[in-house]
Amino acid sequence: MIRGLLASVLVLACTPSGIAHDATAVPPSAATPTAAVLSPLGDPAAPAEDGSCETEEELRAKLESFTSALNAGDSAALQRSLSPVLWAVSASAPTEPHWVAYGRADAVQELLRRQSAGERWRLVGFSQTTLRGWDGASHFGVQMERTVAGNLLMYHGKGALFCHGRYEGIEVLGLGYP
């Protein structure tokens, strides 16, 4: 129901009456489907994939596997830790510009670039917000320690990941500096 409501709001917001007077309307033939932007799984009204974690320990293991792969610069392990439907990995802090990588291929490339420049991540803590969210993934809050350019910073963020199935891996991860 929430997915259907969200899709309806987006459809209404994207109609000509929802366009500001100084905006340029996009012809319907040139528009891209909003569902692709909202959900890495496609149509928000589609049934959720059930690849959620069964326990907090399983969720923790997936997050630690990700940080280990990143810190080792292990491209294959890093790719396995990110879902094939990864939407984005991002971070921001006062000491660095905001960065974001969309999709698994770009995220692997960006994370490996950061690792080779000396960046390291450590999982400090996490809180499981739900074992099975609207998309079938496990949703969580996270605390990560990032070493960037010799500075050790604590980040807080949130994300979602699949522990099983065809979408196994991190679906989205966003970190911010408190």
VOGU-3710 file (C-alpha; in Angstrom, 3 decimals, decimal comma):
1> mirgllasvl> 0,000/0,000/0,000  2,828/2,423/0,869  4,530/1,717/-2,466  1,308/2,411/-4,355  0,755/5,635/-2,406  4,335/6,747/-3,027  4,024/6,036/-6,749  0,743/8,003/-6,847  2,355/10,992/-5,124  5,191/10,951/-7,625
11> vlactpsgia> 2,845/10,730/-10,568  0,855/13,682/-9,243  4,016/15,658/-8,471  5,310/15,089/-11,999  2,185/16,240/-13,829  2,155/19,685/-15,511  0,170/21,203/-12,618  3,050/20,249/-10,295  5,673/22,055/-12,410  6,829/25,470/-11,254
21> hdatavppsa> 6,358/28,338/-13,698  10,090/28,791/-14,200  10,666/25,085/-14,912  10,800/23,577/-18,382  8,333/20,759/-18,920  9,762/17,491/-20,210  7,733/15,917/-23,006  6,283/12,539/-21,915  8,232/10,795/-24,691  11,532/12,045/-23,196
31> atptaavlsp> 10,720/11,292/-19,554  12,285/8,383/-17,721  10,158/6,223/-15,419  10,211/7,549/-11,850  9,987/4,014/-10,436  13,554/3,357/-11,615  14,721/6,309/-9,519  12,708/5,347/-6,453  13,383/1,667/-6,253  16,436/-0,236/-7,423
41> lgdpaapaed> 14,086/-3,176/-7,803  11,922/-1,390/-10,344  8,195/-0,926/-9,843  7,472/0,122/-6,228  4,151/-1,739/-6,444  5,897/-5,042/-7,259  6,137/-7,697/-4,530  9,236/-7,357/-2,367  12,151/-9,737/-2,807  12,634/-11,713/0,409
51> gsceteeelr> 16,378/-11,765/0,900  16,329/-10,304/4,372  18,685/-11,340/7,147  17,320/-13,798/9,657  19,357/-12,531/12,636  21,308/-9,477/13,761  24,465/-11,607/13,697  23,920/-12,339/10,011  23,468/-8,610/9,331  26,653/-7,781/11,251
61> aklesftsal> 28,604/-10,435/9,327  27,514/-8,906/5,998  28,573/-5,411/7,118  31,923/-6,679/8,408  32,490/-8,602/5,192  31,979/-5,335/3,295  34,473/-3,369/5,417  37,026/-6,202/5,248  36,761/-6,345/1,452  37,085/-2,567/1,206
71> nagdsaalqr> 40,086/-2,352/3,530  41,864/-5,216/1,741  41,202/-3,704/-1,678  39,702/-7,031/-2,727  37,713/-6,185/-5,844  35,951/-9,564/-6,132  34,943/-9,649/-2,447  33,840/-6,023/-2,586  31,662/-6,749/-5,602  30,114/-9,737/-3,792
81> slspvlwavs> 29,340/-7,552/-0,765  27,394/-5,056/-2,908  24,015/-6,002/-4,341  23,593/-6,195/-8,115  20,736/-3,694/-7,529  22,893/-1,343/-5,440  21,372/2,092/-5,627  24,135/4,184/-4,041  26,991/4,429/-1,572  27,688/7,936/-0,284
91> asaptephwv> 29,396/9,935/2,439  29,884/13,530/3,459  31,764/15,393/6,155  33,053/18,890/6,856  36,575/17,793/5,863  35,661/16,400/2,438  33,223/17,109/-0,361  30,102/14,973/-0,511  30,597/11,972/-2,775  28,217/9,372/-4,127
101> aygradavqe> 28,600/6,350/-6,389  25,524/4,949/-8,111  25,335/1,280/-9,109  27,622/-1,591/-8,190  30,285/-1,091/-10,887  30,792/2,601/-10,057  30,687/1,930/-6,308  33,371/-0,771/-6,555  35,550/1,550/-8,637  35,108/4,502/-6,247
111> llrrqsager> 35,650/2,429/-3,102  38,796/0,827/-4,533  40,099/4,267/-5,528  39,557/5,467/-1,966  41,167/2,339/-0,522  44,258/2,786/-2,696  44,496/6,395/-1,440  44,680/5,050/2,127  41,054/5,301/3,247  39,934/2,643/5,742
121> wrlvgfsqtt> 36,545/1,874/7,295  35,694/0,120/10,553  32,247/-0,963/11,700  31,794/0,485/15,186  28,151/-0,338/15,733  24,815/-0,835/14,091  21,157/-0,978/14,962  18,809/-3,126/13,029  15,706/-1,113/12,235  13,884/-3,994/10,562
131> lrgwdgashf> 14,810/-7,482/9,473  12,551/-7,258/6,431  11,762/-3,808/5,045  9,335/-2,752/2,322  11,758/-3,978/-0,353  12,538/-7,291/1,341  15,958/-6,111/2,531  17,139/-5,694/6,115  17,317/-2,005/7,063  19,822/-0,678/9,575
141> gvqmertvag> 21,453/2,328/11,188  25,239/2,235/11,323  28,274/3,849/12,933  31,448/3,676/10,876  34,875/4,932/11,652  36,569/6,225/8,504  40,206/7,116/8,219  40,470/9,689/5,436  43,691/11,589/4,635  45,086/10,741/8,053
151> nllmyhgkga> 41,964/11,961/9,893  39,965/9,505/11,979  36,278/10,434/11,840  33,121/8,818/13,213  30,227/8,634/10,774  26,578/7,797/11,301  24,350/6,531/8,557  21,758/4,120/7,378  21,346/1,512/4,743  19,698/-1,657/3,553
161> lfchgryegi> 21,067/-5,001/2,482  19,976/-8,413/1,308  21,511/-11,413/3,081  20,199/-13,981/0,588  18,874/-14,456/-2,888  19,536/-12,880/-6,235  20,009/-9,376/-4,756  22,433/-10,426/-1,995  24,607/-7,554/-0,752  24,308/-3,923/0,268
171> evlglgyp> 21,426/-2,203/-1,526  22,120/1,346/-0,261  24,520/2,922/2,261  24,723/6,573/3,198  27,109/8,008/5,790  27,228/11,485/7,279  29,407/13,227/9,812  27,441/14,209/12,921
//
